[in-house]
Amino acid sequence: MFSEKLFSILQTLSKVERNRFRKYLLSPYLNDQSDLVLLFDATDKALRDGTFAELDGEQVWQKLYPNKPYNDAQLRRLSSDLNQMSLRFLSAEARNQNPLAEALDLQRLLEKPELKKHVASVERNIERLLDEVPGQSTEYYLAQFNLHNNIVNKASKHLSVTGYAEKLSAADFYLECFYITQKLELYIGWLLYQGSRVSEKSVELPAGFWEHLENERFNKVPLLTVYRQVVNCLNEPEEESHFKNLLHGLESQSDSLTKTDLRKCYFIAQNYCALKINQGKREYYREVFEIFKKIIKKDILLEEGNLSEGIFKNIVTAGLGVGEFEWTEKFIEEYSPYLPVGIRENARTFNLSYLYFHQKRYSDVLNLLQNVEYNDVVYVLGSKIILIQTYYELQETLALDSLIDSFRIYLRRNKVISKNLKREYINYLGFVKKLTISSGFEKKELIKFREKVMATTSPTHKKWLLEKIDDIDHHKKIRGAAKMNAPLIIIR
């Protein structure tokens, strides 16, 4: 390949953006090297034709300088310059999409006394843009600080200016709002991180931090109110009233928060529910399901038009957990197109089969899964588990035994799956095998079997196994009762 570094950045641009980049390069104010336009045209054509990977330096040189001998050093310098221009273009595009940042820079630049009318016009524009900001994020408070700090810097040159103290106070307030909300955002990130990993590093809050927040002037900072409730939830998860307060805070403050902050906080609430569900509190399935419905209703599920497969799967699991089968099927069909292209069909097929299994539509499960080749190991493992459970429910003993054997071979040969995960799945297969013969167990044997299953670490697989053991125990009791109540045979 001619230049992997250049290719990596150009391929992230859409065709429309590459057209704009070409216009950018054509500006003599921005670019005084006409050769860069020729180099861009050559690489752009290769990108459009899908031949960039086969393009080498000599081919590119021939397109640029057909009558000159190949000069590798010169071509490398041109490639580096074009790469730098592409970075500047991305920066300019980002600036064009952020008129507030541009206006704040302009306000700072127009400090000359003779330009006060221009400054006044710019500041009115900044205030208008701030009023139009959808929600008060940390960036909002930073922008407010920059606005007022620029005013203070300008006024400091004329200390007799009316209201100078008020201008200082306003700048100080927004600086504090930015610092506190940003500090809490980092602290929440740390709390979430330490919940699943061990690290010697930590994010500390300064002494007196919480006491300082009791100042009534912070009562009108909605993000601060919600972040405090998030921290309470994460620090004291056993106190379930914190969770209720968080949900109430999110609902009451939702109009004052950005979609990004609202989405983030709702997903933290969802993680809290997952913690409670894993502790055996199944009533939280309904809580997490209602959270996901709110996320969808508030139009904050998608992030830049995309949906992660993890969130997609969690929503399906929540819907199935509360028996909302029709709603879940509609969700799968409506939102699977927003999944990443590479895993979209796998995710749709797997989650539909999961739904059908819960609906006891076992023939539909088999139709979906028997002829599907998954390219992701997670979906391979999940689909085999669903098939095993389906064969068990259908009492397809031969198919079940064959799948268990082939699954064991797959686990042993696979080099991607960790040893611990392999051990977990192999133990599960042993439990299923034992389950198929447990109807003949005595009471004590069934109790021991149940205790072994209870000791496993996989909550999802454990739940199904325990349900099947309970079914066997229930049927044994019914048969026992039937024998006790059978009529006596009179022998004559």
TILO-157231 format. One record per residue (C-alpha): residue number from 0; chain; x, y, z; residue in three letters. Coordinates in nm, 4 decimals, decimal comma. Example, Ala and Ser with C-alpha at 12.3 -4.5 7.8 and 13.67 -1.06 7.14 Angstrom:
2
  seq  mol         u         v         w  type
    0    A    1,2300   -0,4500    0,7800   ALA
    1    A    1,3670   -0,1060    0,7140   SER
REM end
This chain:
492
  seq  mol         u         v         w  type
    0    A    0,0000    0,0000    0,0000   MET
    1    A    0,1206    0,3507   -0,0894   PHE
    2    A    0,0513    0,5208    0,2495   SER
    3    A   -0,1440    0,3405    0,5195   GLU
    4    A   -0,1459    0,6524    0,7378   LYS
    5    A   -0,3014    0,8675    0,4636   LEU
    6    A   -0,5464    0,5919    0,3713   PHE
    7    A   -0,6612    0,5530    0,7338   SER
    8    A   -0,7764    0,9151    0,7520   ILE
    9    A   -0,9144    0,9574    0,3986   LEU
   10    A   -1,1301    0,6463    0,4243   GLN
   11    A   -1,3095    0,7936    0,7259   THR
   12    A   -1,4366    1,0782    0,5058   LEU
   13    A   -1,7574    1,0342    0,3090   SER
   14    A   -1,7652    1,1142   -0,0632   LYS
   15    A   -1,9295    1,4475    0,0176   VAL
   16    A   -1,6580    1,5273    0,2732   GLU
   17    A   -1,3828    1,4338    0,0282   ARG
   18    A   -1,5379    1,6705   -0,2259   ASN
   19    A   -1,5283    1,9452    0,0360   ARG
   20    A   -1,1676    1,8569    0,1178   PHE
   21    A   -1,0737    1,9024   -0,2460   ARG
   22    A   -1,2273    2,2516   -0,2444   LYS
   23    A   -1,0310    2,3181    0,0740   TYR
   24    A   -0,7079    2,2193   -0,1027   LEU
   25    A   -0,7896    2,4440   -0,3976   LEU
   26    A   -0,7854    2,7551   -0,1754   SER
   27    A   -0,4530    2,9392   -0,2298   PRO
   28    A   -0,4884    3,0933    0,1168   TYR
   29    A   -0,4937    2,7472    0,2771   LEU
   30    A   -0,2710    2,5534    0,0366   ASN
   31    A    0,0090    2,6815   -0,1862   ASP
   32    A    0,1140    2,3352   -0,3167   GLN
   33    A   -0,0740    2,2474   -0,6332   SER
   34    A    0,0866    1,9017   -0,6285   ASP
   35    A   -0,1218    1,8161   -0,3197   LEU
   36    A   -0,4367    1,8461   -0,5289   VAL
   37    A   -0,2914    1,5998   -0,7818   LEU
   38    A   -0,1960    1,3594   -0,5038   LEU
   39    A   -0,5429    1,3860   -0,3502   PHE
   40    A   -0,7075    1,3188   -0,6881   ASP
   41    A   -0,4980    1,0054   -0,7359   ALA
   42    A   -0,5733    0,8673   -0,3886   THR
   43    A   -0,9402    0,9708   -0,4023   ASP
   44    A   -0,9898    0,7834   -0,7307   LYS
   45    A   -0,8277    0,4735   -0,5814   ALA
   46    A   -1,0608    0,4978   -0,2808   LEU
   47    A   -1,3682    0,5275   -0,5024   ARG
   48    A   -1,2511    0,2352   -0,7191   ASP
   49    A   -1,1596    0,0225   -0,4163   GLY
   50    A   -0,8009   -0,0160   -0,5405   THR
   51    A   -0,6133    0,1826   -0,2745   PHE
   52    A   -0,4707   -0,1339   -0,1155   ALA
   53    A   -0,2986   -0,2263   -0,4451   GLU
   54    A   -0,1636    0,1255   -0,5030   LEU
   55    A    0,2131    0,1613   -0,4599   ASP
   56    A    0,4422    0,4638   -0,4523   GLY
   57    A    0,5708    0,4322   -0,8089   GLU
   58    A    0,2162    0,4167   -0,9477   GLN
   59    A    0,1247    0,7336   -0,7607   VAL
   60    A    0,4441    0,9087   -0,8765   TRP
   61    A    0,3633    0,8210   -1,2369   GLN
   62    A    0,0230    0,9861   -1,2052   LYS
   63    A    0,1796    1,3008   -1,0572   LEU
   64    A    0,5006    1,3290   -1,2592   TYR
   65    A    0,4878    1,1027   -1,5671   PRO
   66    A    0,8098    1,2491   -1,7133   ASN
   67    A    1,0252    1,2593   -1,3988   LYS
   68    A    1,2264    0,9771   -1,2354   PRO
   69    A    1,0799    0,8340   -0,9146   TYR
   70    A    1,1782    1,0219   -0,5973   ASN
   71    A    1,0653    0,8349   -0,2880   ASP
   72    A    1,1668    1,1097   -0,0411   ALA
   73    A    0,9685    1,3754   -0,2292   GLN
   74    A    0,6605    1,1524   -0,2486   LEU
   75    A    0,6794    1,0773    0,1218   ARG
   76    A    0,6989    1,4499    0,1985   ARG
   77    A    0,3944    1,5183   -0,0219   LEU
   78    A    0,2038    1,2370    0,1471   SER
   79    A    0,2909    1,3784    0,4892   SER
   80    A    0,1805    1,7279    0,3827   ASP
   81    A   -0,1507    1,5958    0,2485   LEU
   82    A   -0,2043    1,4067    0,5731   ASN
   83    A   -0,1473    1,7291    0,7709   GLN
   84    A   -0,3884    1,9176    0,5448   MET
   85    A   -0,6530    1,6526    0,6047   SER
   86    A   -0,6149    1,7014    0,9818   LEU
   87    A   -0,6524    2,0776    0,9417   ARG
   88    A   -0,9597    2,0183    0,7266   PHE
   89    A   -1,1184    1,8021    0,9972   LEU
   90    A   -1,0459    2,0751    1,2522   SER
   91    A   -1,2018    2,3386    1,0259   ALA
   92    A   -1,5099    2,1222    0,9674   GLU
   93    A   -1,5526    2,0731    1,3405   ALA
   94    A   -1,5205    2,4483    1,3943   ARG
   95    A   -1,7848    2,5151    1,1268   ASN
   96    A   -2,0220    2,2842    1,3113   GLN
   97    A   -1,9649    2,4673    1,6418   ASN
   98    A   -2,0651    2,8318    1,5918   PRO
   99    A   -2,0593    2,8898    1,9682   LEU
  100    A   -1,6888    2,8088    1,9985   ALA
  101    A   -1,6169    3,0280    1,6964   GLU
  102    A   -1,8136    3,3198    1,8449   ALA
  103    A   -1,6302    3,2872    2,1800   LEU
  104    A   -1,2943    3,3019    2,0021   ASP
  105    A   -1,4109    3,6098    1,8118   LEU
  106    A   -1,5256    3,7772    2,1351   GLN
  107    A   -1,1775    3,7304    2,2842   ARG
  108    A   -1,0102    3,8733    1,9755   LEU
  109    A   -1,2221    4,1901    1,9560   LEU
  110    A   -1,0920    4,3662    2,2672   GLU
  111    A   -0,9913    4,6955    2,1087   LYS
  112    A   -1,2016    4,9913    2,2340   PRO
  113    A   -1,2807    5,1029    1,8789   GLU
  114    A   -1,4451    4,7635    1,8140   LEU
  115    A   -1,6923    4,7766    2,1037   LYS
  116    A   -1,9921    4,7757    1,8705   LYS
  117    A   -1,8618    4,4606    1,7047   HIS
  118    A   -1,8027    4,3014    2,0451   VAL
  119    A   -2,1545    4,3893    2,1589   ALA
  120    A   -2,2955    4,2227    1,8470   SER
  121    A   -2,0843    3,9105    1,9002   VAL
  122    A   -2,1849    3,8862    2,2679   GLU
  123    A   -2,5538    3,9102    2,1779   ARG
  124    A   -2,4980    3,6287    1,9307   ASN
  125    A   -2,3228    3,4181    2,1996   ILE
  126    A   -2,6113    3,4683    2,4418   GLU
  127    A   -2,8565    3,3678    2,1690   ARG
  128    A   -2,6563    3,0531    2,0908   LEU
  129    A   -2,6373    2,9646    2,4615   LEU
  130    A   -3,0147    3,0043    2,4919   ASP
  131    A   -3,0540    2,7585    2,2030   GLU
  132    A   -2,8243    2,4957    2,3571   VAL
  133    A   -3,0385    2,1821    2,4211   PRO
  134    A   -2,9468    2,1115    2,7839   GLY
  135    A   -2,6881    2,2247    3,0346   GLN
  136    A   -2,3822    2,0029    2,9998   SER
  137    A   -2,0304    2,0572    3,1330   THR
  138    A   -1,9507    2,2174    2,7948   GLU
  139    A   -2,2405    2,4596    2,8482   TYR
  140    A   -2,0932    2,5801    3,1787   TYR
  141    A   -1,7492    2,6085    3,0218   LEU
  142    A   -1,8934    2,8231    2,7408   ALA
  143    A   -2,0738    3,0416    2,9949   GLN
  144    A   -1,7478    3,0840    3,1864   PHE
  145    A   -1,5581    3,1777    2,8695   ASN
  146    A   -1,8246    3,4363    2,7818   LEU
  147    A   -1,8135    3,6015    3,1248   HIS
  148    A   -1,4381    3,5638    3,1631   ASN
  149    A   -1,3844    3,7449    2,8326   ASN
  150    A   -1,6122    4,0223    2,9607   ILE
  151    A   -1,4128    4,0385    3,2862   VAL
  152    A   -1,0789    4,0553    3,1013   ASN
  153    A   -1,2096    4,3389    2,8883   LYS
  154    A   -1,3562    4,5219    3,1901   ALA
  155    A   -1,0382    4,4757    3,3984   SER
  156    A   -0,8653    4,7289    3,1790   LYS
  157    A   -1,1224    4,9843    3,2969   HIS
  158    A   -1,1890    4,9148    3,6681   LEU
  159    A   -1,4371    5,1979    3,6841   SER
  160    A   -1,6745    5,0019    3,4632   VAL
  161    A   -2,0170    4,9692    3,6251   THR
  162    A   -2,0961    4,6237    3,7643   GLY
  163    A   -1,7384    4,4903    3,7535   TYR
  164    A   -1,7871    4,2915    4,0768   ALA
  165    A   -2,1022    4,1291    3,9349   GLU
  166    A   -1,9094    4,0334    3,6216   LYS
  167    A   -1,6392    3,8692    3,8348   LEU
  168    A   -1,9031    3,6835    4,0372   SER
  169    A   -2,0756    3,5505    3,7254   ALA
  170    A   -1,7471    3,4233    3,5781   ALA
  171    A   -1,6590    3,2604    3,9107   ASP
  172    A   -1,9988    3,0875    3,9375   PHE
  173    A   -1,9832    2,9317    3,5915   TYR
  174    A   -1,6232    2,8256    3,6470   LEU
  175    A   -1,7325    2,6442    3,9638   GLU
  176    A   -2,0265    2,4842    3,7821   CYS
  177    A   -1,7920    2,3571    3,5130   PHE
  178    A   -1,5323    2,2315    3,7590   TYR
  179    A   -1,7794    2,0573    3,9910   ILE
  180    A   -1,9848    1,8874    3,7198   THR
  181    A   -1,6710    1,7809    3,5310   GLN
  182    A   -1,5122    1,6540    3,8533   LYS
  183    A   -1,8222    1,4512    3,9339   LEU
  184    A   -1,8306    1,3126    3,5800   GLU
  185    A   -1,4745    1,1845    3,6235   LEU
  186    A   -1,5557    1,0549    3,9723   TYR
  187    A   -1,8586    0,8639    3,8395   ILE
  188    A   -1,6380    0,7171    3,5665   GLY
  189    A   -1,4013    0,5993    3,8388   TRP
  190    A   -1,6821    0,4453    4,0454   LEU
  191    A   -1,8061    0,2537    3,7419   LEU
  192    A   -1,4521    0,1382    3,6595   TYR
  193    A   -1,3669    0,0164    4,0081   GLN
  194    A   -1,6906   -0,1800    4,0184   GLY
  195    A   -1,5475   -0,4282    3,7674   SER
  196    A   -1,1683   -0,3865    3,7880   ARG
  197    A   -0,8898   -0,3427    4,0405   VAL
  198    A   -0,6520   -0,0487    4,0029   SER
  199    A   -0,4002    0,1349    4,2170   GLU
  200    A   -0,5088    0,4659    4,0634   LYS
  201    A   -0,8111    0,6554    4,1924   SER
  202    A   -1,0079    0,9777    4,1487   VAL
  203    A   -1,0297    1,1636    4,4785   GLU
  204    A   -1,2679    1,4423    4,5764   LEU
  205    A   -1,1174    1,7338    4,7723   PRO
  206    A   -1,1908    1,7707    5,1441   ALA
  207    A   -1,5185    1,9493    5,2084   GLY
  208    A   -1,6422    1,8840    4,8533   PHE
  209    A   -1,9913    1,7628    4,9493   TRP
  210    A   -2,0330    2,0329    5,2122   GLU
  211    A   -1,9470    2,2980    4,9530   HIS
  212    A   -2,2242    2,1672    4,7269   LEU
  213    A   -2,4828    2,2450    4,9938   GLU
  214    A   -2,4608    2,6124    4,8938   ASN
  215    A   -2,8054    2,7046    4,7635   GLU
  216    A   -2,6663    2,8695    4,4501   ARG
  217    A   -2,5957    2,5195    4,3129   PHE
  218    A   -2,9622    2,4208    4,3426   ASN
  219    A   -3,0261    2,5590    3,9944   LYS
  220    A   -2,7620    2,3346    3,8314   VAL
  221    A   -2,9652    2,0336    3,7033   PRO
  222    A   -2,6664    1,8197    3,5996   LEU
  223    A   -2,5180    1,8580    3,9471   LEU
  224    A   -2,8431    1,7403    4,1079   THR
  225    A   -2,8561    1,4274    3,8912   VAL
  226    A   -2,4853    1,3484    3,9295   TYR
  227    A   -2,5185    1,3554    4,3096   ARG
  228    A   -2,7999    1,1001    4,2845   GLN
  229    A   -2,5873    0,8837    4,0546   VAL
  230    A   -2,2994    0,8923    4,3058   VAL
  231    A   -2,5352    0,7927    4,5888   ASN
  232    A   -2,6558    0,4946    4,3837   CYS
  233    A   -2,3036    0,3772    4,3053   LEU
  234    A   -2,1625    0,4321    4,6548   ASN
  235    A   -2,4573    0,2814    4,8447   GLU
  236    A   -2,6231    0,0307    4,6087   PRO
  237    A   -2,7888   -0,1485    4,9006   GLU
  238    A   -2,9944    0,1653    4,9740   GLU
  239    A   -3,2635    0,1293    4,7076   GLU
  240    A   -3,4188    0,4686    4,7814   SER
  241    A   -3,1194    0,6251    4,5999   HIS
  242    A   -3,2306    0,4471    4,2835   PHE
  243    A   -3,5841    0,5846    4,3167   LYS
  244    A   -3,4438    0,9342    4,3713   ASN
  245    A   -3,2280    0,8986    4,0595   LEU
  246    A   -3,5246    0,7983    3,8432   LEU
  247    A   -3,7266    1,0895    3,9804   HIS
  248    A   -3,4385    1,3301    3,9218   GLY
  249    A   -3,3894    1,2129    3,5637   LEU
  250    A   -3,7579    1,2566    3,4901   GLU
  251    A   -3,7853    1,6013    3,6482   SER
  252    A   -3,4581    1,7337    3,5025   GLN
  253    A   -3,4720    1,5669    3,1593   SER
  254    A   -3,5643    1,8881    2,9759   ASP
  255    A   -3,2578    2,0630    3,1228   SER
  256    A   -3,0057    1,7928    3,0299   LEU
  257    A   -2,8426    1,7124    2,6977   THR
  258    A   -2,9365    1,3875    2,5249   LYS
  259    A   -2,5835    1,2593    2,5854   THR
  260    A   -2,5933    1,3229    2,9626   ASP
  261    A   -2,9482    1,1888    2,9926   LEU
  262    A   -2,8571    0,8726    2,8011   ARG
  263    A   -2,5473    0,8194    3,0132   LYS
  264    A   -2,7378    0,8539    3,3423   CYS
  265    A   -3,0231    0,6286    3,2326   TYR
  266    A   -2,7728    0,3591    3,1374   PHE
  267    A   -2,6144    0,3880    3,4818   ILE
  268    A   -2,9638    0,3291    3,6247   ALA
  269    A   -2,9927    0,0273    3,3963   GLN
  270    A   -2,6616   -0,1079    3,5302   ASN
  271    A   -2,7952   -0,0671    3,8839   TYR
  272    A   -3,0954   -0,2822    3,7893   CYS
  273    A   -2,8622   -0,5452    3,6394   ALA
  274    A   -2,6748   -0,5578    3,9710   LEU
  275    A   -2,9987   -0,6167    4,1596   LYS
  276    A   -3,1175   -0,8816    3,9113   ILE
  277    A   -2,7879   -1,0680    3,9527   ASN
  278    A   -2,8508   -1,0581    4,3281   GLN
  279    A   -3,1745   -1,2476    4,2646   GLY
  280    A   -3,4177   -0,9534    4,2815   LYS
  281    A   -3,6205   -1,0342    3,9725   ARG
  282    A   -3,8617   -0,7441    4,0276   GLU
  283    A   -3,5892   -0,5240    3,8808   TYR
  284    A   -3,6563   -0,6760    3,5375   TYR
  285    A   -3,9684   -0,4575    3,5289   ARG
  286    A   -3,7679   -0,1544    3,6463   GLU
  287    A   -3,5031   -0,1947    3,3760   VAL
  288    A   -3,7681   -0,2616    3,1126   PHE
  289    A   -3,9453    0,0641    3,2001   GLU
  290    A   -3,6104    0,2472    3,1875   ILE
  291    A   -3,5475    0,1207    2,8360   PHE
  292    A   -3,8978    0,2248    2,7291   LYS
  293    A   -3,8270    0,5762    2,8600   LYS
  294    A   -3,4960    0,5864    2,6757   ILE
  295    A   -3,6748    0,4986    2,3525   ILE
  296    A   -3,9620    0,7408    2,4173   LYS
  297    A   -3,7217    1,0275    2,4890   LYS
  298    A   -3,5389    0,9529    2,1618   ASP
  299    A   -3,2020    0,9015    2,3299   ILE
  300    A   -3,1466    0,5322    2,2489   LEU
  301    A   -2,9426    0,5918    1,9343   LEU
  302    A   -2,6039    0,7579    1,9489   GLU
  303    A   -2,5240    0,9343    1,6217   GLU
  304    A   -2,7801    0,7125    1,4521   GLY
  305    A   -2,6241    0,3883    1,5792   ASN
  306    A   -2,7127    0,1275    1,8412   LEU
  307    A   -2,4591   -0,0934    2,0178   SER
  308    A   -2,5246   -0,4668    2,0163   GLU
  309    A   -2,4793   -0,4821    2,3962   GLY
  310    A   -2,7625   -0,2369    2,4587   ILE
  311    A   -2,9746   -0,4104    2,1934   PHE
  312    A   -2,9295   -0,7454    2,3686   LYS
  313    A   -2,9997   -0,5956    2,7132   ASN
  314    A   -3,3290   -0,4491    2,5922   ILE
  315    A   -3,4351   -0,7825    2,4452   VAL
  316    A   -3,3402   -0,9614    2,7692   THR
  317    A   -3,5376   -0,7082    2,9754   ALA
  318    A   -3,8445   -0,7453    2,7526   GLY
  319    A   -3,8324   -1,1242    2,7789   LEU
  320    A   -3,7725   -1,1027    3,1527   GLY
  321    A   -4,1120   -0,9348    3,2012   VAL
  322    A   -4,2930   -1,1397    2,9362   GLY
  323    A   -4,3421   -0,8493    2,6929   GLU
  324    A   -4,3012   -1,0772    2,3897   PHE
  325    A   -4,4976   -0,8777    2,1339   GLU
  326    A   -4,3213   -0,5532    2,2293   TRP
  327    A   -3,9818   -0,7269    2,2139   THR
  328    A   -4,0423   -0,8743    1,8688   GLU
  329    A   -4,1442   -0,5326    1,7385   LYS
  330    A   -3,8306   -0,3797    1,8946   PHE
  331    A   -3,6022   -0,6384    1,7294   ILE
  332    A   -3,7467   -0,5732    1,3850   GLU
  333    A   -3,7566   -0,1941    1,4245   GLU
  334    A   -3,4115   -0,1357    1,5752   TYR
  335    A   -3,1884   -0,4102    1,4301   SER
  336    A   -3,1214   -0,1903    1,1204   PRO
  337    A   -2,9357    0,0532    1,3516   TYR
  338    A   -2,6839   -0,2109    1,4631   LEU
  339    A   -2,3297   -0,2148    1,3169   PRO
  340    A   -2,3384   -0,3662    0,9688   VAL
  341    A   -2,0888   -0,6417    1,0459   GLY
  342    A   -2,2971   -0,8030    1,3232   ILE
  343    A   -2,6461   -0,6841    1,2289   ARG
  344    A   -2,7871   -1,0067    1,0848   GLU
  345    A   -2,6213   -1,2228    1,3513   ASN
  346    A   -2,7701   -1,0085    1,6296   ALA
  347    A   -3,1154   -1,0029    1,4724   ARG
  348    A   -3,1251   -1,3816    1,4171   THR
  349    A   -2,9898   -1,4671    1,7606   PHE
  350    A   -3,2244   -1,2362    1,9504   ASN
  351    A   -3,5266   -1,3542    1,7506   LEU
  352    A   -3,4393   -1,7146    1,8346   SER
  353    A   -3,4052   -1,6143    2,2008   TYR
  354    A   -3,7531   -1,4607    2,1834   LEU
  355    A   -3,9018   -1,7674    2,0136   TYR
  356    A   -3,7518   -1,9916    2,2812   PHE
  357    A   -3,9218   -1,7905    2,5548   HIS
  358    A   -4,2482   -1,8154    2,3615   GLN
  359    A   -4,1992   -2,1929    2,3386   LYS
  360    A   -4,2011   -2,1650    1,9581   ARG
  361    A   -3,9384   -2,4350    1,9403   TYR
  362    A   -3,9838   -2,5211    1,5718   SER
  363    A   -3,9199   -2,1540    1,4859   ASP
  364    A   -3,6028   -2,1645    1,6975   VAL
  365    A   -3,4762   -2,4627    1,5016   LEU
  366    A   -3,5647   -2,3040    1,1670   ASN
  367    A   -3,3651   -1,9945    1,2596   LEU
  368    A   -3,0576   -2,1527    1,4157   LEU
  369    A   -2,9965   -2,4876    1,2474   GLN
  370    A   -2,8657   -2,3399    0,9210   ASN
  371    A   -2,6956   -2,0231    1,0489   VAL
  372    A   -2,3166   -1,9817    1,0517   GLU
  373    A   -2,2185   -1,7155    1,3030   TYR
  374    A   -1,8935   -1,5240    1,2552   ASN
  375    A   -1,8765   -1,4064    1,6175   ASP
  376    A   -1,7825   -1,6484    1,8960   VAL
  377    A   -2,0283   -1,4845    2,1389   VAL
  378    A   -2,3187   -1,5639    1,9072   TYR
  379    A   -2,1841   -1,9144    1,8427   VAL
  380    A   -2,1864   -1,9902    2,2155   LEU
  381    A   -2,5260   -1,8296    2,2746   GLY
  382    A   -2,6956   -2,0032    1,9815   SER
  383    A   -2,5647   -2,3449    2,0853   LYS
  384    A   -2,7051   -2,2944    2,4354   ILE
  385    A   -3,0470   -2,2039    2,2934   ILE
  386    A   -3,0385   -2,5097    2,0645   LEU
  387    A   -2,9435   -2,7384    2,3550   ILE
  388    A   -3,2310   -2,6094    2,5655   GLN
  389    A   -3,4696   -2,6352    2,2697   THR
  390    A   -3,3759   -2,9991    2,2031   TYR
  391    A   -3,4249   -3,0722    2,5728   TYR
  392    A   -3,7719   -2,9139    2,5753   GLU
  393    A   -3,8668   -3,1115    2,2631   LEU
  394    A   -3,7212   -3,4304    2,4180   GLN
  395    A   -3,5045   -3,4759    2,1071   GLU
  396    A   -3,2544   -3,6959    2,2903   THR
  397    A   -3,0417   -3,8008    1,9929   LEU
  398    A   -3,0094   -3,4470    1,8573   ALA
  399    A   -2,9312   -3,3204    2,2090   LEU
  400    A   -2,6566   -3,5794    2,2685   ASP
  401    A   -2,5034   -3,5070    1,9281   SER
  402    A   -2,5001   -3,1315    1,9881   LEU
  403    A   -2,3489   -3,1706    2,3357   ILE
  404    A   -2,0665   -3,3832    2,1911   ASP
  405    A   -1,9973   -3,1449    1,9006   SER
  406    A   -2,0109   -2,8449    2,1365   PHE
  407    A   -1,7488   -3,0058    2,3624   ARG
  408    A   -1,5197   -3,0578    2,0626   ILE
  409    A   -1,5720   -2,6958    1,9521   TYR
  410    A   -1,4812   -2,5674    2,2991   LEU
  411    A   -1,1652   -2,7766    2,3204   ARG
  412    A   -1,0413   -2,6760    1,9759   ARG
  413    A   -1,1260   -2,3062    1,9969   ASN
  414    A   -0,8223   -2,0891    2,0748   LYS
  415    A   -1,0125   -1,7642    2,1304   VAL
  416    A   -1,2291   -1,8670    2,4273   ILE
  417    A   -1,0587   -1,8321    2,7665   SER
  418    A   -0,9900   -2,1407    2,9808   LYS
  419    A   -1,2278   -2,0212    3,2532   ASN
  420    A   -1,5119   -1,9701    3,0063   LEU
  421    A   -1,4452   -2,3098    2,8470   LYS
  422    A   -1,4616   -2,4704    3,1897   ARG
  423    A   -1,7913   -2,2939    3,2631   GLU
  424    A   -1,9525   -2,4180    2,9404   TYR
  425    A   -1,8160   -2,7710    2,9760   ILE
  426    A   -1,9603   -2,7839    3,3299   ASN
  427    A   -2,2923   -2,6646    3,1892   TYR
  428    A   -2,2914   -2,9436    2,9279   LEU
  429    A   -2,2280   -3,1943    3,2058   GLY
  430    A   -2,5271   -3,0575    3,3980   PHE
  431    A   -2,7520   -3,0863    3,0918   VAL
  432    A   -2,6359   -3,4433    3,0343   LYS
  433    A   -2,7150   -3,5243    3,3962   LYS
  434    A   -3,0482   -3,3484    3,3638   LEU
  435    A   -3,1569   -3,5938    3,0923   THR
  436    A   -3,1291   -3,8861    3,3361   ILE
  437    A   -3,2320   -3,7098    3,6574   SER
  438    A   -3,5964   -3,8179    3,6316   SER
  439    A   -3,4777   -4,1495    3,7739   GLY
  440    A   -3,2981   -3,9868    4,0693   PHE
  441    A   -3,3984   -4,0471    4,4271   GLU
  442    A   -3,4881   -3,7432    4,6393   LYS
  443    A   -3,1396   -3,7163    4,7920   LYS
  444    A   -2,9694   -3,7354    4,4519   GLU
  445    A   -3,1936   -3,4599    4,3150   LEU
  446    A   -3,1131   -3,2371    4,6149   ILE
  447    A   -2,7372   -3,2889    4,5634   LYS
  448    A   -2,7737   -3,2130    4,1932   PHE
  449    A   -2,9565   -2,8901    4,2722   ARG
  450    A   -2,6853   -2,7859    4,5197   GLU
  451    A   -2,4143   -2,8354    4,2559   LYS
  452    A   -2,6035   -2,6220    4,0058   VAL
  453    A   -2,6558   -2,3519    4,2694   MET
  454    A   -2,2784   -2,3315    4,3145   ALA
  455    A   -2,2170   -2,2355    3,9487   THR
  456    A   -2,1261   -1,8784    3,8498   THR
  457    A   -2,3413   -1,8325    3,5381   SER
  458    A   -2,6762   -1,6828    3,6482   PRO
  459    A   -2,8576   -1,7230    3,3129   THR
  460    A   -2,7713   -2,0877    3,2603   HIS
  461    A   -2,8258   -2,1595    3,6291   LYS
  462    A   -3,1808   -2,0238    3,6183   LYS
  463    A   -3,2899   -2,2585    3,3380   TRP
  464    A   -3,1197   -2,5609    3,4975   LEU
  465    A   -3,2868   -2,4959    3,8331   LEU
  466    A   -3,6258   -2,4573    3,6651   GLU
  467    A   -3,5833   -2,7954    3,4954   LYS
  468    A   -3,4759   -2,9590    3,8228   ILE
  469    A   -3,7823   -2,8105    3,9932   ASP
  470    A   -4,0020   -2,9446    3,7114   ASP
  471    A   -3,8610   -3,2943    3,7624   ILE
  472    A   -3,9129   -3,2706    4,1388   ASP
  473    A   -4,2699   -3,1480    4,0854   HIS
  474    A   -4,3553   -3,4347    3,8484   HIS
  475    A   -4,2057   -3,6884    4,0889   LYS
  476    A   -4,4294   -3,5548    4,3661   LYS
  477    A   -4,7367   -3,5764    4,1437   ILE
  478    A   -4,6545   -3,9350    4,0490   ARG
  479    A   -4,5944   -4,0179    4,4143   GLY
  480    A   -4,9292   -3,8687    4,5145   ALA
  481    A   -5,1033   -4,0597    4,2359   ALA
  482    A   -4,9634   -4,3872    4,3681   LYS
  483    A   -5,0769   -4,3035    4,7229   MET
  484    A   -5,4306   -4,2334    4,6009   ASN
  485    A   -5,4573   -4,5362    4,3715   ALA
  486    A   -5,7550   -4,7655    4,4545   PRO
  487    A   -5,6791   -5,0884    4,6335   LEU
  488    A   -5,7058   -5,4078    4,4279   ILE
  489    A   -5,9343   -5,6606    4,6018   ILE
  490    A   -5,7911   -6,0120    4,5899   ILE
  491    A   -6,0532   -6,2814    4,5977   ARG
REM end
